[in-house]
């Protein structure tokens, strides 16, 4: 499995590019910006995007989805509970002093238990509200890897003081759905360095 992590945009969102070496298909998670750089990675590995997955609708994670969809024709997956956030990208852009990015239709309303496949790799949607109401993670048991969006970070958790945030909810989501995963599972957060579930059990001050 090809997996490249590309920090993109003003807030350095971790965009994950997954590719299957046999089918040459790819899934791109959180293309927040710098679509040309994402396309360069895809071209280097000769990959064709089959799906664009958004872990939550904050502008730094979804800002480039419309451009990537236009370039690849791939459908966009996002949880419907973040629709209101996505519909107000202009407000989010004003917070950061940037231009409002293009928007596109959401093709699939991702929900708990949904499955995407990439070659023989299975990716399962975990709905983990708290950072936003539509926040979700992707669990890949075959790779022992979790793409956590802004739900869980190395020794921290996602902020809950923005619209849609709920502190008790994010703690519950992490405890019930993420901390039950294998301790050696690699966690790819929405920003910053990777970690593991075991490391967070031992050193995350929120738990």
C-alpha positions in Angstrom: 0.0 0.0 0.0 1.3 3.4 -1.0 0.7 6.0 1.7 2.0 9.6 1.4 1.2 12.3 3.9 1.3 15.8 2.5 0.9 18.8 4.9 -1.1 21.4 2.9 -2.4 24.9 3.3 -2.0 27.7 5.8 -2.7 25.3 8.7 -0.7 22.4 7.4 -3.5 19.9 7.3 -2.2 16.3 6.8 -3.6 15.2 3.5 -3.2 11.4 3.1 -2.8 9.9 -0.3 -3.4 6.1 -0.4 -2.6 4.1 -3.5 -2.9 0.4 -4.4 0.2 -0.9 -6.3 -1.8 -3.4 -8.4 -4.9 -1.5 -9.4 -3.2 1.9 -9.4 -6.3 3.4 -7.8 -6.1 6.0 -5.0 -8.1 7.5 -2.2 -7.3 11.0 -1.1 -8.2 12.1 2.4 -8.6 15.8 3.4 -7.3 17.6 0.3 -7.4 21.0 2.1 -5.3 22.9 -0.4 -2.3 22.7 -2.7 -4.0 20.5 -5.2 -1.2 20.8 -7.6 1.2 19.1 -5.1 -1.4 16.4 -4.5 -1.7 15.8 -8.2 2.1 15.6 -8.5 2.2 12.7 -5.9 -0.6 11.0 -7.8 1.2 11.3 -11.1 4.5 10.1 -9.6 2.9 6.9 -8.5 0.6 6.7 -11.7 -2.5 6.7 -9.5 -6.1 7.4 -10.5 -8.4 8.8 -7.7 -11.5 6.7 -7.0 -12.7 8.6 -3.9 -12.1 11.8 -2.0 -12.8 11.5 1.7 -13.3 14.5 4.1 -12.9 13.8 7.8 -14.8 17.0 8.7 -15.8 20.2 7.0 -13.4 22.7 8.4 -11.9 24.7 5.5 -8.4 23.5 6.0 -9.5 19.9 5.4 -12.1 20.4 2.6 -10.9 23.6 0.9 -9.4 21.9 -2.1 -12.0 19.1 -2.6 -13.8 20.9 -5.4 -10.6 21.4 -7.4 -9.5 17.8 -6.9 -12.9 16.5 -7.9 -12.9 18.7 -11.0 -9.4 17.4 -11.9 -10.2 13.7 -11.3 -13.9 13.2 -11.4 -13.8 11.3 -8.1 -16.8 11.4 -5.8 -16.6 13.2 -2.5 -17.5 11.5 0.8 -18.4 13.5 3.9 -20.7 13.0 6.9 -24.0 14.9 6.4 -23.9 16.3 10.0 -21.2 18.7 8.7 -23.3 20.1 5.9 -24.0 23.4 7.7 -20.3 23.9 8.2 -19.6 23.2 4.6 -22.4 25.6 3.5 -20.6 28.4 5.4 -17.1 28.2 4.0 -17.3 32.0 3.5 -17.5 32.5 7.3 -14.7 30.0 7.8 -12.6 31.8 5.2 -13.2 35.1 7.0 -11.8 33.7 10.2 -8.5 33.0 8.5 -8.4 36.1 6.2 -8.5 34.0 3.0 -10.6 33.8 0.0 -13.6 31.4 0.0 -12.7 28.3 -1.9 -14.8 26.7 -4.6 -17.5 24.3 -3.4 -18.8 21.0 -5.0 -21.6 18.6 -4.3 -21.1 15.9 -1.7 -21.6 12.6 -3.6 -21.8 10.2 -0.6 -23.0 10.9 2.9 -20.5 8.8 4.8 -21.9 7.2 8.0 -20.7 4.8 10.7 -19.8 1.4 9.3 -19.5 2.5 5.6 -16.7 0.7 3.8 -14.4 1.9 1.0 -12.0 -0.5 -0.7 -8.7 0.1 -2.3 -7.4 -3.1 -3.9 -7.6 -5.6 -1.1 -7.5 -2.9 1.6 -10.7 -2.2 3.5 -11.4 1.2 5.0 -14.2 1.6 7.6 -15.8 4.8 8.5 -16.0 5.6 12.3 -18.3 8.5 13.1 -16.5 10.3 15.9 -18.4 13.6 16.7 -17.0 16.1 19.1 -14.6 18.3 17.1 -17.5 18.8 14.7 -20.8 16.9 14.6 -19.8 15.2 11.4 -16.2 14.3 12.3 -15.2 10.8 11.2 -12.1 8.6 11.1 -11.0 5.9 8.7 -9.9 2.6 10.2 -7.9 0.2 8.1 -7.5 -3.1 10.0 -5.3 -4.7 7.3 -2.9 -1.9 7.6 -3.4 -1.4 11.3 -3.7 2.3 10.6 -6.2 5.0 11.7 -6.7 8.3 9.9 -8.0 10.4 12.7 -8.8 13.8 11.2 -8.9 16.4 14.0 -10.4 14.0 16.6 -7.1 12.6 18.1 -3.6 14.1 18.0 -0.3 13.0 19.5 -0.9 13.7 23.2 -3.8 15.9 22.5 -7.4 16.0 21.1 -9.3 18.2 18.7 -10.5 21.6 19.9 -14.1 21.9 20.8 -14.6 25.6 21.1 -15.6 26.1 17.4 -19.2 25.7 16.0 -20.3 22.1 16.3 -17.7 21.2 19.0 -18.6 19.3 22.1 -15.9 18.4 24.7 -17.8 15.5 26.4 -18.7 14.1 23.0 -15.2 14.0 21.7 -13.9 12.3 24.8 -16.7 9.7 24.4 -15.9 9.2 20.7 -12.2 8.6 21.4 -12.8 6.4 24.4 -15.5 4.2 22.8 -14.3 4.0 19.2 -10.5 4.7 19.1 -9.0 3.6 22.4 -10.5 0.1 21.7 -8.3 -0.3 18.7 -5.0 -2.3 18.9 -2.3 -0.5 20.9 0.2 -0.7 18.1 -2.2 0.8 15.6 -0.7 3.9 13.9 -2.7 7.1 14.2 -2.4 9.6 11.4 -3.8 12.9 12.8 -5.2 15.8 10.9 -2.1 17.9 11.9 1.3 17.1 13.3 3.2 13.8 13.8 1.8 10.3 13.8 1.3 8.4 17.0 -0.1 5.1 18.2 -3.1 4.1 20.2 -0.9 2.7 22.9 1.1 5.9 23.2 -2.1 7.9 23.6 -3.4 5.6 26.3 -0.2 6.2 28.3 0.6 9.8 27.6 -2.4 11.7 26.4 -3.3 14.1 29.3 -7.0 14.0 28.4 -7.3 10.3 29.3 
